[in-house]
Amino acid sequence: MRSIIDTYLGWEYVSWFAFILLIFWVIVGTKFETSTNKSNPSKGQKIRKWGFRFGVILLALNALFVTVINPYFFGYGKPAHFTLIHASDTHVLLFDEVSAHMDVVGEEFDRREDEIPSLRIHVADIAEQKKLYSYLIGDYLRPEEYGEHVLLIENNTYNKWLSENTIQSLSYFDVLEKKQVILAKKDESIQVEGTDIPVYYFTYEDPYWLVVTLEGDKYYLDQKTLEFKADRPKEEIQETKVHHSFKSKGDKVSTTELYINGENTQLEFVEAKTINQCVWEKTTYLLIVSYTNLSKKVPLLSCVDGKGNLLWQKNPDDFRELANENDLTEVDLTFFRDDLCYVTINNYLFEIDLLSGELNWCVGI
């Protein structure tokens, strides 16, 4: 039922559904009680009467839980912070983590330190410019970009650092089938050119994940096909990005100038940092976050090309106008796909034209 509501309505309608179901149950039960012989009810009528009352209590608790106490327990709840964003030609994938005791503390989401969060995926359709669904994948999973894919790494302990001894499986999420697909699992076998290869453990040799057998044989996971191969795949030559830095301007420590390949671009930024960069059509593009000034600290998102040209700047008002949402502040995650840039702010996803800075569309997740 949860996935049906998420797919066709969205998680925000779950609370409405819970209350509607509760009201429907009360109406049906009330009509039944009024038609019951109260002076001399049969045994079956007594059982149905108490069953109805028990159902009211359960549905009332369910409605209260998913709307007031903690919607994250069942995988509902508005995303507060995405852990990864990835775009293909057709879909944008957004990942976040939820847990049973997750709650809002100020503007941050918090959970118990000893609690294992569950990985959740949100899928948006680029052509239709809308959210398709949210899906609770499972526990102990970490998403990681892997070529044109997102790899799900299952680790049996929720630690910051992955260990060869704790990785249990490698998988990916099939967007169309809405399911997790296992590529390899520890102590099981994989198929390599028609031969069963037993998996002893996993390891990583930049930029590839590998399966290692008990005998020490290595099999590489191809970044394009997601198939294991005995020979190391040939690596594509990465296009060189420009070297850039920010240097303080005089005594103004917070005001910096952007240098590209050692040359001063004469572009000034307040408390600037680069959050992403890409190479498209042999030109480097930098995404820079900064502030308008130190007093008001209105955040700015700027795009600069490799020659030091400022292509565009966006402030929160630009995003608020398109999303019709006032509570939008700073950019969280970004992702480049050809001449498009995808940006998340709070629980909103925006598509921006890389060259013009035009906001094409947005959707609330």
N, C-alpha and C positions, 0 to 999 in steps of 0.2 A: 504493500500500500504506500509506503514511504516513497519508493522510486516512481510510482505512478503519479503521485501528487507533484513531486519534484519535476518530472518530465513535462507534464502538461500545464501545471499551474505555477510552480515555483515554491520554494520553501516558505515564503512569507504567508502563503495560504494554508499552511498546515494548522495554525491556530484556529483559523476560521472553520476548517474542516472538523477539527476536534469539537468545537462548540456546537456546530450544526448537528454532528452525530449525537452529542449529548442531548440537545433539545429534541431531536427526532425520537430518541429512545424514551425520553420523559413523556412525550405526547402519546406514543404508542402504548407505553406502560399504563398511563393514566386512563386511556380508553378501555384497556383491558380490565383494570381494577373496577371501573364503574359498571362494567358488564358482568362482574363476578358476583355470585351469590354470597354476600358478606355474612349472612346469618348462619349459613351452613356450607362453607366452601369445601370442595372435594380435596383429596390429597394432592392431586395434580395441580389444582389451582393454587394451593398453598406453596408448592414447590416453585411454580412460575412466578408467584408474587415475590418470594424472597430472592429468586433469581433476577427479577427485574430490579429490585432495590440494590442488590450486589452489583449489577451492571451499571447503575447510576453512579454508585460510589467509584467504581473503576474508571468510568469515562470522565467523571469530574476530576479525579486525580490526574488522569492523562492530560486533560485540557489545561489544568493548572501547571503541570510539569513542563509541557512543551512551550508554554507561553510566558510563564512567570519565573519558575524555579530555575530550570536549566535546559534549554532546547538542544544544547550540544551533545547531551547524553545519547540521543538517537541520531545524531549526525545532521541535525538542523542547525539553524543559526546563521546570521549574517557574517561573512568572512571579515575578519579584522586586519589580517596581515597575510598576504600570499607569500609562500616560500619559493615559488618558481613560476615563471611564465614562459610559454613556448608557443610559437605560431607555425602552422603549416600553410599550404596554399588554400586550404578550405576551413580550417578550424583554429581557434586559439584555446590553448589548454592552460588552466590556472590551478595551482595546487595550494592547499592550506592544510593545517593540522587542527583537529578538534579533540577534546577529551571529555570524559564524563563529568569532571568537576571544574570545567573551564568557566571562567566568569570574567566580567569586566571590572578592572580596577583603574579608575580614572579613565584615561583614553587607551590604556593598554590591556591586552587580554592575558590572563594569568592562569596557571594550572599548578597542581601539586608537583613538586620536584620528582617524586617517586612514581609519577603516573605516566603510563605509556600513551602518547597521543595516537590518534587514528588519522591516516592520510585520506584527504578528500580531494576530488577533482571536480572542476567546473568547466564545462565545454560551451564555447560560443561559436556560432556559425558566422563566418565572415561574409558570405554572399547575402544571407538573410539578415545580418546585423542584429542578432538576438542571441540570448542565452538558450541553449538547448536543454541542458539538465545539469544537476549536481549528483555526484555518486560517492558514497563512502566505500573506499577500496579496502582498507584493512589496517592492521597494526604493524609496527616495526618496519615500516617502509619509508625509504628516502627517494625522492625523485632526483634525477640527474640528467642533464642534457648529454646526449650521445649522438653526435652527427646530426641527422635530421629527425631524430627520435628523442623520446624521454624514457630513460631506463629507470625501472623501479628496483631498488636494491633492498632486499630483505635482510635485516640484521637482527639477530636474536637478543641483542641488548641495545637499549636506546642510548648509545654513547655518541659523543661528538665525533670521535675518530673511528672509522671502520677498521676492523681487523680481519685478516684472512680466515681466522678460525671461527668468526662469528657470523660471516655472511652465509645465509641459507639458500638464497635463490636470486636469480636475475629474471626480470619480467618486463612487460610493457602493458599499457592499457589500450585496448582496441576501442576506439571512439565510436565506430559504427555498431559494433556488437555489444558495446557497454559491458565489457568484462576484462579482467586481468588475464593476460596470456603468459604462461610460464615459458621461459626460454631454456633455463637450466636450473636444476635443483641439486643441492648437496646430497651425496650418497645415492643419487639416481644416475641415469644415463642420458646422453645426448646423441643425436644422429649426426655423423660427419661422413658425407659421401656414402651413405647406406650402411655404415658401421656403427654399432653401439659403443659409445665411449663412456666409461664410468667416471663420474665427477668426484674427485677427492676433495678439492677446495678451489676457491676463486682467488684470483689476484689481479692486480692492475699494473700494466706497463704502458705508460703514457703514449698514445691516447686510447689504448685498447683495454677492455676487460678480457680476462682469459679464464679458461677452465684448465686446471692442472690435474693430471691423473696420479695415481699412487706411484707409478713408475717415473713420474716427473715430466711426462709429455705435455706439451702446451697446445691449446687450441684457442684461436683468436676469434672474438665476436666482431664480425664485420659491421661497420657503422652504417652502411647503406642497406644491406639486406637483412641484418640481424640474424645471420647464420654463422655457425662456428666453422672455422677453417684451420687446417693444419699449418698453413703458411701465413706468415704475417702479411696482412694486406698492405698494398702500397699507399703511402700517405700522400694526400694532395698537398701541393705547395700552397701555403697560406699567403694571401696578399699582405704586403707589409703596411702596417699602420704608421702614422706619423708619430714622432716623439714630441710630447708637449708637456708643459709645466706651468705652474702659476708662481709668480714672484711678487713679493710685496712692493707696493709703490711708495717709495720714500718712507716717511715715518708712519704712514697709515698701514698698520699691520694687517687689518682686516680687508683692505682694498688691494686686490692683486691684478696684475696684468698677465694676459695669456701669451705664452711663448710657444711657437711651433717650430720644431727643428732649429731651435736656437734663435729664431727671429721674433722680435716683439710685434705682436699683431695690433697693438694699441687698443685692444679690447679690455675694458676694466670690469671686474666682477667683485662683489662683496661676499666674502666667505665662500668662495667657489670650490667645487669639486666635480670631477668628471664621473658620471655614473654609468656611462656606456659609450662605446664607439664601434663603428663598423666601417667596412670598405665596400662600396657599391659603385660599379662602373669605374673602377680604378681611382675613386676619390674617397678619402677618409671623412667621416662625419663624427663629430663629438657631441654628446649630450651633456650639458653642464647645468647643475643646480646651484643657485646662488640666491641672494636677497636684493631687494631694491635699495635698502639702506639698513643701517644698524638700529635705528630708532623703532621703526614699524616692523621690520623683518618680514616683509611680504615676500614669499618665495617666488623665484623665477625659474622657468625651464628654458634653456637656450640651446640652439643648434648652430654649430660652427663647422664649416668645412675645413679641409686640410690646408687650404690656402689662407686661412684666417678670416674668412668672410662670415659675418654674422647673418645667418639665413632667416632666423625668426626667434621670437621670444614669446612665452606664454606665462600668464599669471593665473592664480586660482579663479579669478572672475571669468576667464575664458572657458575653463572647464565647468564651472558652476552654471553658466548660461546654457551650455549644451545639455548638461545632465539635469537641469532644473533642480539642483540640490545645493543648498547653502553650506553644508558642512563638509566641504572639500578643501584640503589644505595642501600638503606636500606630496610630490610624486614618490611612489614606492618602488615599483619594479618597471623595467623597460625591456623591450625586445625589438630587434630589427628584422624585417623580412623584405628584402629587395628595397624598394623605395617607400616602404611603409614603416611606421614606428608604432608600437603598441605600448601603452602606458597604463599603469594602475594607480588610482588614487582612492584610498579607503576601499570600498567594495565595488568601485566602478572601473570598467575597462574602456579605454579610449583608443581610437585609431587616428593617427596623424600622418598627413602627407609629409614625407621626409624633406622634400625640397621647398615646398611652399609654407609648411606649418599649418595648413588647413586642417581643422578638426572634422574628419569625415563622419564619424558616428561614435556613439557610446552606448553602453549597456550596463545596467546594475546587476551584480552577481548575487 
